[in-house]
Amino acid sequence: MSLSPRLFGLIGVLACPAVAAAADPVVMLPSVPFVPSASGGWTVTVGIGGEMQPSYEGAGSSKLGPKPIISIRRAGTPARFKSMRDNASFALIDVGGFRAGPVGAYKTSRKASDHSELRGLKDVDFAVELGGFAEYYAFDWLRLRSELRRGFGGHEGIVADFSADVIVPINERMTFAAGPRYTATNAKYTSAYFSVSNVEALASGLPVYDAKGGSSSVGAGAQLRYKLDPQWEVRGYVEYDKLLGSIADSPLVKFRGSTNQVTYGVGVAYSFDVGVR
């Protein structure tokens, strides 16, 4: 199943989660992007974590890698919940419970020489994914978020991520959050990583396969955040994805990998103000 125009229409609706909360008062968005407050300042949060993740998408093995933490908000405004699953983003629109703006992600290269399961398959270069995000707080304790990204480099496909998180403050320092996840991709994305050409089939022993677009995965994630002080915080998290559709049916996944994808890790972050007058 390919990502049809009808599915992209659905993605467009879901990308504005405010539609899902029609019972709430309508939020009027500004006609121009948000500009800094009179103080001219921003609060920047940066950090790093260690993450155990699948060796490559669809792999049955795991590897340890770094996980950057980056977020920016207006100085003096309360920190919004941020999932470790969120990609780097910046809100150009920030009104009430609605935020939207550009988002970017980095996907590492996949080299056949690094994994015996990939023998005979072509290498896939690294990719940079650029696009937009939208998130909405239907309630103080419920955040809905969507990202729509287009790849450049190793793949030139489209990735649409959707998530919901129920946020539970345990005490003044600790916050727990958890919720469902869903991802859809088009054929250009799935073909780059999960198709098997005639040449690759001869070299790898896998059957020829033409991967299609559609639903890619469904799952759930959870995160625990602990504030050491107003500037330092620690985060622990786990994400589970069940591969679906054409990706799950790929010979690379069926015969040499797994449809169960687990990612977990810990990170530490530091917040500071810049440009405050």
N, C-alpha and C positions, 0 to 999 in steps of 0.2 A: 504494500500500500504506500503510495507516494503522498507527500504533503500537498494536498490539493488547495486551490484557492479558497474553498469552503473552510478547510482546516485553518488556513491562515486568518480567515475572518474570525474564527473562534478564538485563535490566539490573540488577535487584536482586542477582542472583548475582554479576555481574561487578563490581558496586560494592563488593564485599568480596573483594578479590583474594587474601585469605588462603586462600580455598577452592581457588584454583588451585595452592597449594603444600602440598597435603595431606601430602606426604612429610615436611614439616618438623614439628617439635613444635608442638602446638596452643598458641596464645597465649590465655590467659584474660584477658578484658577486665574492668576494674573495674566495680562496680555503680553507681558515681557518676562524673561527669566528673572529669578530672584537675584538681587544684588546685596552685598554685605550690609549689615546694620551700621548705624552711625558710628559704632566703635571701630568699624573697618577690620575687625579681627575674626580669626578662625581658630577653632580647636582641632588640632591634628592628632590622630592616634596612629602610632606605628608600632609594629612588633614583629616577632618571628616565632614560629612554632616548629615542632617536629611532627611529621605525619606519616603514618603507615598506610599505604594505599596500594591498589592493584598495580602490578608491574607494568601493565598497559591495559587499556580498556578491553575487558573480556577475559583477562588472564585469571588463572587459578592460583597464582603466586602473588606475593606482596613485596614491596620495597619501601625503605625509609627515605623520606625526602623532606626538604624545607617547605614551610607554609608561611608566606608573608601575611601580615595583618596591616591594612591601611584603611583609614576612614577620615573624613573631614566634615565638620559641622560648624555652624555659626557660633562664635564665642559667646558664652553666657547661656546657651540653650542646653537643655538636658540631653544627655547621651541617649540615642535611640538604640534599640536592640539591633545587634548585627550577628548574623549567623556565620560560622566559619565556612559555610558552603557558599556564601555570597562572594561574588567576584568584585574586583576593585571597581568602585563606582563613585560618582559625584552628583549630588542633587542640585540641578539648576532650578528646579521648582520644589519648594518646601512650604506647603500651606496646610495648616491643621494636621490631619493625620495622613496626608498624601505627599509623596515624594517621587520625583522622576528625574532622569538625566542619563548621561552616557555611562556605559559600562564596558569593561575590557577584561579579557582572560588570556592566559598563555597555556598552550598545550605542548608538552614536550615531544621531541621526535621519537619515533619508534624504529629501532634498528634490529634487523633480523639477526645480526651477529651477537646481540646481547642476550638472546633467549632461544633455547633449542626449539621451543614450540613454534617459533617464527621461521624456521629454516625453509628456504625456498620462496619466501614471500618478499616482496619489495620493501625497501625502507620507506618510511613516511617522515618527511621533514617536520620540524616544529611549525606550529601555527599560532597566529595571533587572532583572537576573536574580538571584534568590535561591534557595539550595538547600543541598545538602550535598556533601561530598567524602569519599573514602576512598582511602588509598594504602597500599601494602604493599611492603616490601623482601623479595622472595623470596630474594635473595642481596644481599651488600653492593654488588654491581655492577649489580643489576637492580631498578628501581622500577616498580611498576604503580600507575596512578592512574585514578580515575574521578570525574566530577562530574555531578550531576543538578540542573538549575536550572529554575525556573519564571519566566517573564517577567511584568513589570508595566509597563504603559505602551504603547509602540509595538506590542508583541505580548504575548499572554497564553498563549503556547505553552510547550512543554517541550523542553529541550535536554539531551542526554546525551552527554558527552565521555569517551572512553577513550584512554589513552596508555600506552606502555611505553618506558622509557629504559634503555639500557645505558650505564653510567657508567664511564669510563676515566680514572684519574688519570695524567697524563703526567709530572708531577713534583710537588714539594711545593706549587707555586703554581698550576699549570694543570690543569684538568679538562675532558675532552671527553665529551659525551653525545649519543646519537642513538637514534631508535626510531620505531615506527609510530604512527599516529593514526587514530581513527575517531570519527565523529559521527553521531548519529541525532536526528531531530526529529519532532514530531507535526504534524498538519494545521493546527492553529492558528498554529504558527510559520511553516510554509512558505506558508500562504495570505496572511499579512500582507505577505510580501516577494516572492512569486513568482506569485501568482494574477493573472489579468487579467480584470476584470469587463466586462460588456457596454459600460458607459459608457467605461471605460478603453480598450477595444478601438477604439471609434469615435474617441476622441481621440488615440490613439497610433499606430494602424495595425497594432498587434499582434493576433493572433488571441485569442479568448476562451480562458481556461485556468483550470482548477481544480486547484491544487497539492495534493498529498497528502503524508502523513507517511511516515516510513521512514528508510532509510539516506540521509544527506545528503552525506557526504564520507569519503574515505579518503586517507591520505597519510603523510608522514614529516617529522620535524624533527631538527635538530642544533643544538648549543650548545657554545660554548667559553667557559670562565670562567677569569679570571686574577686571582689575589689579589695586589694591590699591597703590602698589609701586612695585619695581623690585622683591620683595620677597613674598608679600602677594597678594592673589587673592580670589575673590568670584565667585561662579558659581550657576546658577539656571537652571533647566532643566525639561523637561516633555517628557515621552515616552508613545506611544500608540501601543498596539499589539492586533490584531484580531486573535483569535485562529482559527485554520483550521483543516480539515481532521478528523482523528481518535480522536484527543483530543477534538475538538469541538463537536463531536458526542457522547462523553462519557456521560453516565447518570449523573455523578457527575456534569458535566458542564451544560447539557441541563436542568436538573430538579432542581439543587441546586446551580448553579453558574452562570457565565456569560462568553460569548466569548469575551467581551470587557474588556481588561486589561490596566489600566492606572497607571503609576508610575510618581511621580514628587517630587522634593525636592530642597534643597539649600545646599551648602557646602562651606567651607573655607579651603584654602591650603597655606602652607608655603614652600618656596624653599630655600635650603642651599647647599653649596659645602662641599664635604668631600674628603680627600686624595689628595688635591691639593699641589704640591710641587713648 
